[in-house]
Amino acid sequence: MNLQPIGVVRSGYHERKKVPRLGGAASVEIDPKFADGLHRWEKHSHLWVLVWLDKAERDVLQVIPRGISERTEDNLHGVFSVRSPVRPNPIGMTLARIAGVDGRRIDFDRLDFMDGTPVIDLKPYFLSRDAVFAAKNEQIGKPASREALRESLGMQAFNFHGEDHRDLELAADMFTEFRAGLLDYIEPAKLEIVVPLERPVLADAFMGMARVTPGRNTLRFGAGNTVKISSETASVEFELTEGGYRRGG
């Protein structure tokens, strides 16, 4: 196999531990000899960025994932079941939104790679084959903090709806309060959510964050100004107000 870098990551993060978990604004500089490969990039809004994690270990096959505090045998995961940088071939992969292109430099909304990381490929994200809304994952570890959970949920809500909207923030705040306050950060296996019929962006947000849908009867529409979130073990109602919401029972 002949692997050659096509470019390099440029970001403000020079140590792996300082890279935000969900990444931060960064760029990829394409080597001049591969610049023609960007022809007609404007057909796509998102790209898969594949890199070579040149500082990662390559001789470890089982790890304790980030977010799991107890370092026991029961918590070991094979590297092929997690996104750990430690793996036989340390290929990193992140889906990122293109924020702009200036010549050979591509700016992205967020990349979770250090400055100077070699880029080995860019591939377009295709809605027709990459979007699997019905996919399922069992939770691995817990968010590092309430703020980390809120950031992740907000990103998921935005990625589903596609435009900034106040109701995306409200939904992320409510769902964070539900999961952090009532479920100890656990991602519930079963959820039922009711949103007001007149607030469709709230519906989009919860579809993106919780994978609920009207077709499976896990997302329903109601009258009034109440959002209700229920799992197998907990339930809460939020009354929507002019400035935000109030938590009920």
HUDA-V565531 format. One record per run of one state. SS is the DSSP state (A for helix, B for strand, O for the rest). FROM is the first residue (numbers start at 1). TO is the last residue. If there is no record, write none. Layout:
ss:SS from:FROM to:TO
ss:SS from:FROM to:TO
This chain:
ss:O from:1 to:6
ss:B from:7 to:10
ss:O from:11 to:15
ss:A from:16 to:18
ss:O from:19 to:23
ss:B from:24 to:30
ss:O from:31 to:31
ss:A from:32 to:38
ss:O from:39 to:40
ss:A from:41 to:43
ss:O from:44 to:45
ss:B from:46 to:52
ss:O from:53 to:61
ss:B from:62 to:64
ss:O from:65 to:72
ss:A from:73 to:75
ss:B from:76 to:78
ss:A from:79 to:81
ss:O from:82 to:90
ss:B from:91 to:102
ss:O from:103 to:104
ss:B from:105 to:111
ss:O from:112 to:117
ss:B from:118 to:124
ss:O from:125 to:126
ss:A from:127 to:130
ss:O from:131 to:145
ss:A from:146 to:161
ss:O from:162 to:165
ss:A from:166 to:182
ss:O from:183 to:190
ss:B from:191 to:196
ss:O from:197 to:199
ss:A from:200 to:210
ss:O from:211 to:218
ss:B from:219 to:222
ss:O from:223 to:225
ss:B from:226 to:231
ss:O from:232 to:234
ss:B from:235 to:240
ss:O from:241 to:244
ss:B from:245 to:247
ss:O from:248 to:249
